[in-house]
Amino acid sequence: MYRTFTEIKAALKKGRSVQDILNKYLENIKERDGLNAYLEVFEASATKQAIAIDEKRKAGKAGRLAGMVIGIKDNICYKNHKVSAASKILEGFESVFSATAIERLIAEDAIIVGRLNCDEFAMGSSNENSAYGSVKNALNEDYVPGGSSGGSATAVAGNLCTVALGSDTGGSIRQPASYTGTIGFKPTYGRISRYGLIAYASSFDQIGPVANDIKDIALVTEIMAGKDEYDSTVSSKEVPSLTPQPLKSKLKIAYIKETLDTDGIDPEIKARTEQLVNCLRADGHDLIPVSFSYIEQIVPTYYVLTTAEASSNLSRFDGVHFGYRSKAAKGVEETYVKSRSEGFGEEVKRRIMAGTFVLSQGYYDAYYTKAQKVRRLIQDRTLEILNQHDCILLPTTPSTAFELNAVKDPINMYLQDIYTVQANLSGNPAISLPLGKHSNGMPFGLQLIGKHFGEKELIDISAYLMEFC
């Protein structure tokens, strides 16, 4: 088993080949096929990559990721490979180009092993909304892995790849990382190109990694990050080395009182968060309780804005240009109606309808415009806190993973993201660290939110906490 890239590099130094490493992962994937983590394994192309990388290693020309095996969420494009966003509407579609993030990883000799199951169009908090069946938690197959990047998180937890890529619109990397005992990182909005990421909500979506080692998170993020001519929203700020370094001074950390003073949080998660606060204080760091009065507005604001953007973004999937087309349709209008009705799942249709409603005449100002104003208030308050502190500490999720099919009410499902959506509304980087273990045997994460483009500082603090705690 290779849980980290450090272990892989050690094996390569001892004489193992990249092909040997890949074959071990392929064996693990077959053995744990019941997790339903992979929608497709790219065995042929991955093996071809491994052989070529072994030749480059012999010539001393291998890249920084030689031997790293990466799984990609099924909403990230990889040239000449299928991509479906786990939806029937994109049935049979094959990408004609690769996402910028993928191209940069391949350029450093990473191996792309397969596409990972997810909630359809990244809409979900449990990975039960895929058109291709639910993903199971690698730690306990009776439980969900979280969503929407549940396939990515469970693949890393189950040693089915070294690192997995996910996308985070409202917590879709960090929440499943919390549920599976892995590290999930959402960089600053605009740090990594979204070119080649199938859009859910364009002003929220961000590609990021899931891994077992903070050093792997840092390396992969550093390689993917940076300006890109294909994405005008990407920052041109220089990307520093993200390799974790020891802290140079004591920290000043804010923790949000309202995230702990609520009946909705599991008592053990609250207790662990408070224990960490006290331990850090005892070590000489400043831990300051702060108020965030918009906690109750965060989830409603997020869902008004993201469903509005989804309504617009998903209009391109029409049964005409590519993907699924209803065989029962006759004429143009019926082709649109039947193809979309049959091709989209229930949750996606629910969000499209909600988004269309909030954008409609007579409701636009009451919902969409007001939500944009509240988003600004959330951004301003987050910035105000971070101007005075190194980072914000809060739980990643209010509970541990729940059993498959346990949450039936969509509203209750949406509330699973209550602690993660703040960073997406404000655009800040955020990371979930596996620092908790519940008496029920399941892990849970604690979360840090950092300053805009402060990935370096956030990773250094995360590395310290992983060692300290």
Secondary structure, 3 states (H helix, E strand, C coil): CCCCHHHHHHHHHCCCCHHHHHHHHHHHHHHCHHHCCEEEECHHHHHHHHHHHHHHHHCCCCCCCCCCEEEEECCECCCCCECCCCCHHHCCCECCCCCHHHHHHHHCCCEEEEEECCCHHHCCCCCCCCCCCCCCECCECCECCCCCCHHHHHHHHCCCCCEEEEECCCCCCHHHHHHHCCEEEECCCCCECCCCECCCCCCCCCEEEEECCHHHHHHHHHHHECCCCCCCCCCCCCCCCCCCCCCCCCCEEEEEHHHHCCCCCCHHHHHHHHHHHHHHHHCCCEEEEECCCCHHHHHHHHHHHHHHHHHHHHHHCCCCCCCCCCCCCCCHHHHHHHHHHHHCCHHHHHHHHHHHHHCCCCCHHHHHHHHHHHHHHHHHHHHHHHHHCCEEEEECCCCCCCECCCCCCHHHHHHHHCCCHHHHHHCCCEEEEEEEECCCCCEEEEEEECCCCCHHHHHHHHHHHHHHC
